[in-house]
Amino acid sequence: MDVIERHRHLLDTLLPGEDFGALTVHRGQFHDVVLGAESVVRFARHAAAADRLPACAARLRAVAALGLGVRTPEVLAEGAGHLLLSRVPGSPLAPEELRDPAAEEAVAEQYAALFAELRGAADGPVPADAAGRADAADPRGAVVAGLEPAPRDGWRDFAAGVRGELYALMSHAGRERAERELAALDGLPYRASAVVHGDLGGENVLWARQEGGAPRLVGVVDWDGAALGDQAEDLAAVGASYGDALLSRIPAAADQWERIRVVRGTFALQQALAAVRDGDEGELRDGLAGYR
């Protein structure tokens, strides 16, 4: 049974008046996403993802206060195993759209502005009242107050998880490769200097096109991993989607190439570790394809 048929009764309520034949479904690692004309319904694909939905909604509300100059999803309703969100316009950028040097330059400039906004959101002290609470009237303070810093032992815990939960599923050569990638993480000093999206790959950054014009950044979706963290993680995701030529045009990447390289080397392991914990065999096979 497909996603729409499985949730048809609920979709009748959440997306009233929609032509079900025109609905689009996107399948992600953690959610099935049903796109309506104005709204989006995210259905958790398993119990672990469902348990994380309230935290996802809280992050979306925090990010909405940032004022990025691009749209982010608005939480319209929460339910058991699903979220109803506003639909953000636009569509992902295909790599071939960057073959035009003018388009690549325009896209790089817009990514640069986005990274500057995300970095600026974490600058300076968080405004607080006499009781030490963040000032909710200050949008940027609210964002910083609403997002947790990445854990200081995050990479160490990740490496322990890979060794303990994935090594048994790898070949000898795969374990050697993973060990090299994990060892490189030991040299990364902790950073929590920017608001980090956590999965800024091309599929989560949406663009509009005008006849004869360069793509225009209009929205960013899927903020489930948002935190105060290391901007190299988001830069690595952009580079993985569009290559180093584009990344080299983004000033935030200028002094972070080694960090970006190291982080990018963990992406398949991150996917596999999340999949084994969530019991997702398909994502696990894909993540471990280069380690077997």
PEWO-V705636 format. One record per residue. RES is the residue in one small letter. NEAR is the number of other ideal C-beta (glycine too) atoms within 12 Angstrom. Layout:
{{RES;NEAR} {RES;NEAR}}
This chain:
{{m;8} {d;15} {v;27} {i;28} {e;16} {r;18} {h;30} {r;20} {h;12} {l;23} {l;31} {d;18} {t;17} {l;29} {l;31} {p;15} {g;15} {e;24} {d;13} {f;23} {g;7} {a;14} {l;29} {t;22} {v;25} {h;25} {r;20} {g;31} {q;33} {f;34} {h;32} {d;32} {v;36} {v;37} {l;32} {g;28} {a;18} {e;20} {s;29} {v;39} {v;42} {r;44} {f;34} {a;31} {r;32} {h;25} {a;16} {a;21} {a;31} {a;24} {d;16} {r;25} {l;32} {p;21} {a;25} {c;32} {a;28} {a;26} {r;34} {l;38} {r;29} {a;31} {v;43} {a;30} {a;29} {l;36} {g;19} {l;32} {g;18} {v;30} {r;28} {t;39} {p;36} {e;24} {v;29} {l;24} {a;21} {e;23} {g;23} {a;15} {g;26} {h;35} {l;42} {l;32} {l;39} {s;25} {r;31} {v;33} {p;23} {g;27} {s;25} {p;28} {l;36} {a;18} {p;23} {e;13} {e;25} {l;28} {r;16} {d;18} {p;15} {a;16} {a;28} {e;27} {e;20} {a;26} {v;39} {a;34} {e;22} {q;34} {y;41} {a;27} {a;22} {l;39} {f;39} {a;22} {e;31} {l;44} {r;33} {g;24} {a;37} {a;32} {d;18} {g;13} {p;14} {v;25} {p;20} {a;17} {d;14} {a;7} {a;7} {g;11} {r;15} {a;23} {d;21} {a;20} {a;14} {d;23} {p;25} {r;31} {g;26} {a;27} {v;40} {v;35} {a;31} {g;31} {l;38} {e;23} {p;24} {a;30} {p;16} {r;17} {d;14} {g;29} {w;34} {r;18} {d;18} {f;31} {a;28} {a;17} {g;25} {v;38} {r;23} {g;16} {e;25} {l;36} {y;27} {a;17} {l;25} {m;28} {s;17} {h;13} {a;13} {g;25} {r;22} {e;15} {r;26} {a;37} {e;23} {r;19} {e;33} {l;32} {a;20} {a;23} {l;35} {d;16} {g;14} {l;31} {p;16} {y;21} {r;25} {a;23} {s;29} {a;36} {v;46} {v;40} {h;41} {g;35} {d;33} {l;43} {g;31} {g;32} {e;27} {n;35} {v;40} {l;31} {w;34} {a;22} {r;23} {q;13} {e;6} {g;9} {g;15} {a;24} {p;35} {r;26} {l;37} {v;26} {g;33} {v;42} {v;40} {d;36} {w;42} {d;35} {g;33} {a;44} {a;36} {l;36} {g;35} {d;39} {q;42} {a;40} {e;45} {d;45} {l;45} {a;37} {a;35} {v;46} {g;35} {a;29} {s;29} {y;36} {g;22} {d;20} {a;19} {l;33} {l;34} {s;23} {r;28} {i;38} {p;20} {a;36} {a;35} {a;18} {d;13} {q;32} {w;20} {e;20} {r;32} {i;32} {r;24} {v;28} {v;38} {r;32} {g;29} {t;38} {f;30} {a;29} {l;42} {q;37} {q;31} {a;37} {l;33} {a;35} {a;32} {v;28} {r;27} {d;28} {g;16} {d;28} {e;16} {g;20} {e;27} {l;27} {r;18} {d;20} {g;33} {l;32} {a;20} {g;20} {y;31} {r;22}}
